[in-house]
């Protein structure tokens, strides 16, 4: 069995399209859909600068498929949980497409800058081309991020590490990699935020923001592990 991670630009769907308009806001699935009939409910997490999160939510509400979307925590925070109700007759779901194909996949996705990140588990190599073809046939773009044989993963901890890193946006992963490269985390290292910013070609505040969010997500997982 292989673990395959894909990036999908899901066109004409509010989660991806609004994300493309607000690339500095990250959307993370929190719950699977519930409800019946034409109305379904989900919970998502939005993270980013408060004013951008608020603008993201305002535009998200305007989508034809969205019946209602309300924050469950104050918008003044950098991380907000949102419960929304949508009309399934106007909604196209990558998860439903994967289910229709009989594909095992990791529940939930992270969306940043319009790109959804999905991890699937395949028994046969030719399944990948079928999945990619099916998603592209619906007018979407697909990029392969990784394709690893499960037996090559040295331990469950490596699998968990892959999943943790999969939740980081491209900018967050780049910031983390740059921080390691300049010695930012070394005990006697002299790497500073300015070095990370230079490596990324961005302002220091932007570098700090991406690195801080990457660290927050990773430490959240570490906290969960320590509290088991």
Order of alpha helices (4+ residues) and beta strands (2+ residues): beta-alpha-beta-beta-alpha-beta-beta-alpha-beta-beta-beta-alpha-beta-alpha-alpha-alpha-alpha
